[in-house]
Amino acid sequence: MTAIPDSAIDRGARALVLPSGILLAALAGAWLAAVARAPIDAGQGIIAKIVFVHPPLAFAAYAGFVLTALGGALFLWRGDEAWDRMARASAEVGVLFCTLVIVTGPIWAKGAWGRWWSWDPRLTITLLLWFVYLAYLLLRSFTEGSERAARFAAVYGIAGFAVIPLNYFAIELAGGRSMHPENLQRGSLGAGMGWPFALGALVCLVAFAHLLARRIEVEALRSALAERLARTPSGLERG
C-alpha cells in the first residue's frame, strides 16, 4: 500500500483544515452583519457595498498567485514535490478567487458606469492575469506526472508573478486614463465602512487558507494514487 505524502506542508495543511473552517464560519457571520449595518453611499447607493467583497477577493487571488510562484521557486531549488503540489493547489484556488473578482467587478460597473465591461487598463490586466494562471492549470492538466512539465510550470508560475504588480499599479501607470476607482488608501473609505471592509479582507484570506489546505490534501491523495498505479501493471491490482 502506497503511503500518503507526509511532508511538513502536507501535515500543516491537514492541521489547518478544521481551525480555518471554524474561524471562517465565525468571521463570515460577523462580516455579513457588518455589511448589513454599513451605511449606504450617498452617491452610488447600495451598489457601493461591493467594495466589501471585490477588493478582498483580489487580495486572496494575489495570495494564491504569490504562493504559486514561491512554491515553484522552492520546487526548483529543493526538488521536493511537496512544493510543487503547493504551487499547483495555490494556482487553482487563486484562479477561483480571480474568477470571482472578474464576476463581481462588472456588477459594480453596470451600476456605476452603465455598462458591464470596459477595456480599462485595470480590467484588461486582471483578465490577462486570469488567463496567465488558467494557462498554468491547463499545462499541468495536460502533462500530469511529468517532472519536466512540473519544472517548466514552475518557471512559468514565477514569470507570471510579474503580472501582479502590473495589475495593482495599472491605474497609476495609466496616467489618469483609467475609469477604475483608485486603489484604496487610508481614509478613502467613508465613515462606518472600514470595519466591514477589514472583515471582508479577513474572510477572503481565511477562506483562501481553508480551500488551499483542502486542495493540498487532494493533491497529496492524487500523488499517492498516481504512484500506486505506476507500480501496478496496466494500473490494475493483481489478485
N, C-alpha and C positions, 0 to 999 in steps of 0.2 A: 504494500500500500504506500502510495506516494504521500509524503508529509506536506502539509500546507506551509508555505513560506513563513518563517518566523523571525524576520529581521526586526530591528528596532522600530522601523517605520510601520511594519505590519502590527506589531504589538501596540504601538502608540495609537494607531487607527482604531483597533479593537477597543482599547481603553477609552477612547474619546466618544464612541458612538452613544452610549447611554447618557452620560452627563450633558453632552451637547444637545441631545434630543430633549431632555428635561428643561434645560436652560432655554432652548428655542421656543418651547411651548409657553413658558412663563413670560418671556420677553415679547412674543407675538401678541399675547393678550394685552400686555401693558401698552404696546405700540398702537394697537387698534383703538384702544381707549383714548390715548393721547391724540391720535389723528382726528378722532370724532370730536374731541373738545377743542381742537386747534381753531383759531379764528379764521374766517373766510376772507380771502384777499379782496380788498375793495375794488381793485382794477380788473382782475381776471376771474374773480368768483371762485367757485368750488374747484374748478379745474386746476387751480394753482396748487392744490393739495397733492398733486402728483409729484411735487418736489420731495415729498416724504418717502417716495418709492423709487423714482427714476435715478437720481444720483447714487443712492445706496446700492442699487443693483449694479451700477457701473463700478463701484468700489469692489464688489465681490467678483465681477468679471476680471478686473485688473489683477486681483489677488490670484485668481486661477491662472492667468497667463504668466504672471511673475513666477509662480511656483513651477509652471511648465518649463520655463527657461532655467530656473535653478535646478530642478530635478534632472533636466537634460545635461546641464554642465557637470553636475556631480556624477552622473552616469558615465559621461565621457572620461572623467578624471579617475573615478574609483572602479568602474566596471561592474558595479553592483546592480543587479536587475531590479532591486527594490526601488532605487531612484528612478529607473525608467518607468516602473509601474506608477510611482507617484506623479511623474510628469504626465503620463497618459491620463490618469484619473483627474488631475488638475485641469488639463485641457478640456476634458468632457464637461466638467462642472462649470468651468469658465465660459464655454460656449453656451451652456444653458442660460447662465445669467446674462451674457451678451445678447442672446436672443430676446430675453425679457426686456432688456434696455431698448432694443430696436422696436419691440412691440409697444412699450409704454410711451416712447417718445412721440410717435405720431398722434397718440390720443391727446396729448397736450397741444401738439402743433395744430390739430384741427380746431381746437377751441381758441387758441391764441392767434394763429396765422390764417385760419380759414381754409387750410388745406392739410392733407395728411402728410405730405412729404415735400421737401425742398432739397436740392442738391447743394446744401450748405456745407462748408468745409468740415464742421464737426460731424454732421450726419453722414457725409460721404466717407470720412475716415473711420467712423465707427463701423460702417458697413464693410469697409476694407478689412478692419481688424477681425470682424466676424468671419469673413471669407478666408483670411490667413489661417486661423485656427481650425476652421472647418476642413480646410485642405489638409492640415496636420492630422486630423482624425481620420480622414479618408485614406491618407497614406498609411496610417497604422492598420486600418481595417483590411487593406488590400495586401499587406505584407506581414500578416500575422506570423509571429515566431521567428522572423529573420533578424539576426543580430546586426547585420549590415544595415538593414532598413531602420532598426532602432537607433543606430548611431547617426544615420542621415536625418532621422526625425528629430533627434536631439539638437543637431546643428540648426535645423530648420526652426525649431521652437525657440532657440536662443536668438536667431536672426529676427524672428517675428516680434520679439520683445521691443524692437526699435519702433514699432508702430504705436506702442502705448504712450510714450511721451509726446509723439507727434499728435496723437488723438487728444491728449489732455490740453496741450498748448495750441490746438488748432485755431481757437478764437483769437488768441494774441497774434499768431502767425498770419492770420487773415487780414490783420491791419484794419479792423473796423468794417470789413465787408461781410462779416458773418451775421446771420439773423438769430443764431442760437444765443440764449442768455449767457452772460459771462460766468466763469467759474465762481462758485460760492466762496465768499471770504468772510472774515469776522465782521459781524454786524450787518451782513447783506440780507439776512432773514428778518422778517418782521417780528414784532413782539408776540410771544407765545408760540413761535414756530420752531425755535431752536431745539427744545426738548423732544418733540415728535420726530424731528429730522435726525437727531442723535440716536434715538431709539431705533429708527428705521435703518440707519447705518449698522448699528449693532446687531439687529435681527438678521440683516442680509449676510453679515460676516459670520455669524454663528450658524446660519443656515448653510453657508458655504462650507464651513468646517465640518458640519454634520454630514452633508452629502459627500464631501471629499473622503471622510473616514469610511463611509459606506462603500464608496466606489473603490477605494484601495482594498477593502475586504473582498470585493468581487474580483478585482484584478489578481489577488493572491490565489483565490479559488480557481480562476481560469488558468493561471500559470501552473498550478498543481495538476489540473486536469490535462493540460497540454503535455506536460511531462509524462504523465501516466500513459496517455495514448501513444506518445512517441516510443515508449518502451514496449508497447504491445503490437505484434504484427497485425497490420491492416486495421489498427485501432480497436481490435476486439479482444476481449479477455479469453484466454484459453481455459478450457474446462479441466 
